[in-house]
């Protein structure tokens, strides 16, 4: 059973879906559904252009708005990028960094992920750091080496105090958007391992307080398999977060498993 120091977090990653008008409707529907659910943190990570509409509709509700990336510089000649203080001023509270799609398609490395995480934390955003192994690495038996390295490199230079604003999402890349999920045993094994790596680097208090989410084809049917696990504190949900009813059903599964 997970310690009560950690709040359950159910975060949606909309990826490149929803125009601002669709976002307005989806945030409103999600907020209405989750209105009575106070025991877990509900976050929707939306495309940049949807942020103003999403923040406006989410104001005064249980839904927090996140972005899906942030640049590491404060300003300057970085065409197409968005800085942390721009997100903050728009009312964003969370930002995803290091999502596997950014690493896979946009050349993100542990070094740039680390720089983005530090910039976000310094500005006052909460970071959802995504990491996880690809299929060939799991098959080669090097999952622990990979997630250990990612955890250390992506969090390099971050202080124990800043760790209070970090959430890690363990997302085995082979399970993202594929319909495949890690087994609960695989998810627990890696999440507990990540917590041990954080304990070694930042101390027991930081490790105990760190929310670690599982992500990878979570849906209303399989969600409760993960919420019972002692080192899994919620989920990062891609596809199923686009449907407010499905997203809410996942959230309900987490409520059913509260201590
Ligand atoms: C994700 O985008 O982080 C994700 C886990 O996607 P999906 O739930 O669709 O696998």
Boltz pocket constraint, residues with backbone or C-beta under 6 A from the ligand:
constraints:
  - pocket:
      binder: B
      contacts: [[A, 13], [A, 15], [A, 171], [A, 175], [A, 176], [A, 177], [A, 178], [A, 179], [A, 215], [A, 216], [A, 217], [A, 218], [A, 236], [A, 237], [A, 238], [A, 239], [A, 240]]
      max_distance: 6.0
